[in-house]
Amino acid sequence: MQPSGFPYQDEPAKPPRQPIPMAKRIIPPNPLQALLLVSGFVALLFAIEAVDTALGHTLDLHGIWPREIDEWDGILWAPLLHAGWDHVTANAVPFLVLGLLTTAGGTGQFLGVTAIIWLFSGVGTFLIGQPGVHLGASGVVFGFLTFVLVRGLFVRSLPQILIAVVVFGVYGSVLWGVLPNQTGVSWEGHLCGAVGGVVAAWLVGRSLKQATRRPVLPG
């Protein structure tokens, strides 16, 4: 008699379960690291605003000045700067929530997605923005939002699509911020950041397809 718990000799062994591709994950591979990364960035925004307040808000001058070629470096600094405590607080919560959802693909993917959104929002605002200084992390937040909303479609992940439905129910109304319907709000940064989020999601889906088609070469 075959001992209990052991397969018969002619019983085929079960193939090992394939790991979930990084692009299709809904929970970060290292949740604590993801939480520390995103919350650390939010803490940095508050620390910079504290320094800016102490300096009489002189740092705000280093935001994006559209088409002022000598001020191009504002593309790099604008998301770190805010026009007061109300401004940074309004961006902090959605940045934390949507940023954590964006980390599902791992730290490397999160940093790459953030860089794409950051550049799209900054360069786009520099090119098409209305006169005046543009600053704040809302362009990045809009990018995170559109990334979370569409990545499930690009990577064909039902769990991510379901999460996108929930996120749209909570934050979908803010998408009106990509239209020029509010005085004193950088809708250009919102729009360009949102475009960057879609591009980043497309690139994540494209990298997943390439990974599945990549030939394995013998050594």
C-alpha positions in Angstrom: 0.0 0.0 0.0 1.3 3.4 -0.9 2.0 5.5 2.2 -0.6 8.3 2.8 0.4 11.7 1.5 2.8 10.3 -1.2 1.8 10.3 -4.9 1.6 7.1 -6.9 4.5 6.4 -9.2 2.4 6.9 -12.3 0.8 10.1 -11.0 2.3 13.2 -12.7 3.8 15.8 -10.4 2.0 19.1 -10.3 3.9 21.9 -12.1 5.1 24.7 -9.8 2.8 27.7 -9.6 4.0 30.5 -11.8 4.8 33.7 -9.9 2.6 36.7 -10.6 4.4 39.0 -13.1 5.5 42.2 -11.3 3.5 44.4 -13.6 0.3 42.6 -12.6 0.7 42.7 -8.8 -1.7 44.6 -6.7 0.3 44.4 -3.5 4.0 45.6 -3.5 6.5 42.8 -3.1 7.9 44.7 0.0 4.9 46.6 1.5 6.9 48.1 4.3 9.6 49.4 1.9 6.8 50.9 -0.3 5.2 52.6 2.7 8.5 54.1 3.9 9.3 55.3 0.4 6.0 57.1 -0.3 5.5 58.4 3.2 9.1 59.6 3.2 8.5 61.6 0.1 5.3 63.1 1.6 7.3 64.0 4.7 9.9 65.7 2.5 7.2 67.9 1.0 6.2 69.1 4.4 9.9 69.6 5.4 10.5 71.7 2.3 7.4 73.8 3.0 8.7 74.4 6.5 12.0 75.7 5.2 10.1 77.8 2.5 8.0 79.3 5.2 11.0 80.2 7.3 12.6 81.8 4.3 9.6 83.9 3.5 8.4 81.7 0.6 11.4 82.6 -1.5 11.7 79.0 -2.7 8.5 79.3 -4.6 10.3 81.4 -7.1 12.1 78.2 -8.3 8.9 76.7 -9.7 8.2 76.5 -13.5 8.2 79.7 -15.4 6.7 78.7 -18.8 9.0 79.4 -21.8 11.6 81.3 -19.6 14.6 79.4 -20.9 16.8 80.6 -18.0 14.4 79.0 -15.5 14.2 75.5 -17.1 15.4 73.9 -13.9 12.0 74.6 -12.3 10.9 71.4 -14.1 13.0 69.5 -11.5 11.9 71.5 -8.4 8.3 72.5 -9.0 6.7 69.3 -7.6 8.6 69.8 -4.3 7.3 73.3 -3.8 3.9 74.5 -2.6 2.1 77.8 -2.1 1.5 77.4 1.6 0.4 74.7 4.1 -3.1 74.3 2.7 -1.6 73.5 -0.7 0.8 70.9 0.5 -1.8 69.3 2.7 -4.3 69.0 -0.1 -1.7 67.1 -2.2 -0.3 65.0 0.6 -3.2 62.6 1.1 -3.9 61.7 -2.6 -0.1 61.4 -3.1 0.2 58.9 -0.3 -2.8 56.8 -1.4 -2.2 56.8 -5.1 1.5 56.6 -4.6 1.1 53.4 -2.6 -1.1 51.9 -5.3 1.6 52.8 -7.9 4.3 50.9 -5.9 2.5 47.5 -6.6 5.1 46.8 -9.4 8.0 47.3 -7.1 10.3 50.1 -6.1 12.1 50.2 -9.5 8.9 50.4 -11.4 7.5 53.1 -9.1 10.6 55.3 -9.5 10.5 54.9 -13.3 6.8 55.7 -13.4 7.3 58.7 -11.2 10.2 60.0 -13.3 8.1 59.8 -16.5 5.1 61.6 -14.9 7.4 64.2 -13.3 9.0 65.0 -16.7 5.8 65.0 -18.7 4.1 67.3 -16.2 7.1 69.6 -15.9 8.1 69.8 -19.6 4.5 70.1 -20.7 3.9 72.9 -18.3 7.0 74.7 -19.4 5.9 74.6 -23.0 2.2 75.4 -22.7 1.7 76.9 -19.3 0.1 80.2 -18.8 2.4 83.0 -17.6 3.3 82.9 -13.9 5.1 80.4 -11.6 3.7 76.9 -11.5 4.4 74.7 -8.5 3.1 71.8 -6.5 2.9 68.0 -6.6 -0.6 67.8 -8.1 0.8 67.1 -11.6 2.4 64.0 -10.2 -0.7 63.1 -8.3 -2.8 63.3 -11.5 -0.2 61.1 -13.2 -0.5 58.5 -10.4 -4.3 58.6 -10.8 -4.3 58.0 -14.5 -1.6 55.3 -14.2 -3.7 53.4 -11.6 -6.8 53.9 -13.7 -5.5 52.4 -17.0 -2.6 50.1 -16.1 -4.9 47.1 -15.7 -6.1 47.5 -19.3 -2.5 47.6 -20.6 -1.3 44.6 -18.6 -4.7 42.8 -18.8 -5.1 42.4 -15.0 -8.7 42.0 -13.7 -7.7 42.8 -10.1 -6.0 46.0 -11.2 -9.1 46.9 -13.2 -11.3 46.4 -10.2 -9.0 48.6 -8.1 -9.2 51.2 -10.8 -13.0 51.2 -10.6 -12.8 51.9 -6.9 -10.2 54.6 -7.3 -12.3 56.2 -10.0 -15.3 56.2 -7.7 -13.2 58.0 -5.0 -11.0 60.3 -7.1 -12.6 60.4 -10.6 -14.2 63.8 -10.1 -10.8 65.5 -9.7 -10.1 64.7 -13.4 -12.0 67.8 -14.2 -8.8 69.5 -13.0 -7.2 68.9 -16.4 -9.5 71.5 -17.9 -9.0 75.3 -17.8 -12.0 75.9 -15.5 -10.3 77.2 -12.3 -8.5 80.5 -11.9 -5.1 80.2 -10.3 -4.8 76.4 -10.8 -2.2 74.9 -13.1 -4.5 72.8 -15.2 -1.6 72.5 -17.7 0.4 70.6 -15.0 -2.5 68.4 -14.3 -3.2 67.6 -17.9 0.5 66.9 -18.8 0.9 64.8 -15.6 -2.2 62.8 -16.5 -0.8 62.2 -20.0 2.5 61.0 -18.4 0.6 58.5 -16.3 -1.0 57.0 -19.3 2.3 56.8 -21.1 3.9 55.2 -18.1 1.1 52.6 -17.9 1.6 51.8 -21.6 5.3 51.3 -21.1 4.7 49.0 -18.2 2.3 46.9 -20.3 4.8 46.9 -23.2 7.6 45.7 -21.0 5.4 42.9 -19.7 4.7 41.7 -23.3 8.4 41.9 -24.2 9.3 39.9 -21.1 6.9 37.1 -22.1 8.2 37.0 -25.6 11.9 37.2 -24.8 13.8 34.1 -25.9 15.9 32.1 -23.5 19.4 31.7 -24.9 21.5 28.7 -23.7 24.8 29.6 -22.0 
